Amino acid sequence: MITDPWLDHWLPLLRERAGTDVVLEIGCGHGDDTAILASAGLSVFAFDLSRTAVGLTSVRVPSATVQCRDIREPFPEQVREVGAIVASLSLHYFAWDETQAIVQRIHSALRPGGILLCRLNSTQDHNFGASGHAELEPNLFLVEGNPKRFFDKASVELLFDNGWNKLSMEHYVTSKYVKPKALWEIVLERSAA
C-alpha cells in the first residue's frame, strides 16, 4: 500500500467539529488514518473487527484508544454525542438493511452539527470486486468469500437522504492500494432535526 493523505484536507473541519471530544474511527485497519488523526492533535477512539489490526494500531498509535468491536454492536458510551466520525472503506460488508441500520447508529452517535467523513467503494471499482463475482443482492458481491458492497451515486444519496446535510461528495480514484481503486468520498453533517 501507498500513503493516502485523503484526511489532510479535512483536518481543520475535524478539529472544529470534534472540539475536545474524541473522533470515532470505524474500521481503523492498521492505523493509517488513526496515526494521521492523532498526529493532528485529535483524541481518537478507534475500532476494528480484526484483532490483528487492533494490535497493530495500538502499537502504532499508543495515544489512541483502540478496541476490537463489531460495527453492528452498539457503540460504547464514550462515543455518544461526538462531533466527528471517520469511516474509510469500512461500511461495505453488509446487506442493504444492515448498512442502513449502521448509518442510523452513526447518525445517533453524532451530536447535531457533528460530521461523518466516509469513503465508500464505487460501482466502478472493478479492480477490487465490482464485477466478476456472484451477486448476493444489487451491488453486493461475494468477493473472496466475503460480502462486499459497491455504491453508485443514487445509492449514496439514498443512504444519506434522511437527517444529513451533504457538505461534500466526490467520486475519485486512489492509488493507495497499488491498483487504481474507485471510491466515493462524502462529508456529511448531522442535521439539527
C-alpha positions, 0 to 999 in steps of 0.5 A: 500500500501507498500513503493516502493523505485523503484526511489532510484536507479535512483536518481543520473541519475535524478539529472544529467539529470534534472540539475536545471530544474524541473522533470515532474511527470505524474500521481503523485497519492498521492505523493509517488514518488513526496515526494521521488523526492523532498526529493532528492533535485529535483524541481518537477512539478507534475500532476494528473487527480484526484483532490483528489490526487492533494490535497493530494500531495500538502499537502504532498509535499508543495515544489512541484508544483502540478496541476490537468491536463489531460495527453492528454492536452498539457503540460504547458510551464514550462515543455518544454525542461526538462531533466527528466520525471517520469511516474509510472503506469500512461500511461495505460488508453488509446487506442493504438493511444492515448498512442502513441500520449502521448509518442510523447508529452513526447518525445517533452517535453524532451530536447535531452539527457533528460530521461523518467523513466516509469513503465508500467503494464505487460501482466502478471499482472493478479492480477490487470486486465490482464485477466478476463475482456472484451477486448476493443482492444489487451491488453486493458481491461475494468477493473472496468469500466475503460480502462486499458492497459497491455504491453508485451515486443514487445509492449514496444519496439514498443512504444519506437522504434522511437527517444529513446535510451533504457538505461534500461528495466526490467520486475519485480514484486512489492509488493507495492500494497499488491498483487504481481503486474507485471510491466515493468520498462524502462529508456529511453533517448531522442535521439539527432535526 
